[in-house]
Amino acid sequence: MLYFCELPPGVKPKRDEPSRVLLRLYGSSHESENVLEAHFSECVVFTMLSEMQSGPRLYGIFPGGRLEQHIPVRPFMLPAMLAC
């Protein structure tokens, strides 16, 4: 699951803390070994991309999830004639 978290209006972040983040939760701890290995591999790759500044900043990893930078974007829309 992915959650967008934002400080309430009027609350300012302390020092260099972000005001918006994404909270990514992986779900049940009773998953198969293959799924847990895939989550671990994803976290390693995400960490490396973050350290190289080639992806969102990583704010923290914890058992069952991570906290990462929110990058505001707008949805990509295909022109009607190209949509399938």
C-alpha positions in Angstrom: 0.0 0.0 0.0 1.1 3.5 -0.7 0.1 6.5 1.4 0.6 10.2 0.7 1.3 12.0 4.0 1.4 15.8 4.3 1.7 18.2 7.3 -1.5 20.1 8.1 -1.9 23.7 6.8 0.0 26.1 9.1 2.4 23.5 10.4 5.9 24.1 9.2 8.6 21.4 9.0 11.5 21.6 11.4 14.9 22.2 9.8 15.2 20.3 6.6 12.3 17.9 7.2 10.0 17.3 4.3 6.4 18.5 4.5 5.2 15.7 2.1 6.3 12.1 2.0 5.2 8.7 0.7 4.7 5.9 3.1 5.1 2.5 1.4 3.9 -0.5 3.3 4.6 -4.0 2.1 1.8 -5.9 3.9 1.8 -9.2 5.8 5.0 -10.5 7.3 3.8 -14.1 6.5 4.7 -13.8 2.8 6.7 -16.3 0.9 10.5 -16.2 0.8 10.4 -15.2 -2.9 8.3 -12.1 -2.1 10.4 -11.1 0.8 13.6 -11.5 -1.3 12.0 -9.3 -4.0 11.1 -6.6 -1.4 14.7 -6.7 -0.1 16.1 -6.4 -3.7 13.8 -3.5 -4.4 14.9 -1.7 -1.3 18.6 -2.1 -2.2 18.0 -0.7 -5.7 15.9 2.1 -4.4 18.6 3.0 -1.9 21.3 3.0 -4.5 19.2 5.2 -6.9 18.5 7.6 -4.0 22.2 7.9 -3.0 23.1 8.6 -6.7 20.4 11.2 -6.8 18.7 9.3 -9.7 15.4 8.8 -7.9 13.3 10.0 -5.0 15.1 10.6 -1.7 14.9 7.7 0.8 14.1 9.0 4.3 14.0 5.6 6.1 13.5 1.9 5.9 11.8 -0.1 8.6 10.5 -3.7 8.8 7.5 -3.8 6.4 8.1 -0.6 4.5 9.9 2.6 3.8 9.5 6.4 3.8 10.4 8.2 0.6 10.3 11.6 -1.1 7.0 12.7 -2.7 7.6 14.2 -6.1 4.5 16.1 -7.4 3.6 15.2 -11.0 0.7 15.3 -13.2 -0.8 12.2 -14.9 0.4 11.3 -18.3 -2.6 11.2 -20.8 -2.4 9.6 -24.2 -4.2 11.5 -27.0 -7.6 9.8 -27.7 -6.4 8.6 -31.1 -3.5 6.7 -29.6 -5.3 5.1 -26.7 -6.2 1.5 -27.1 
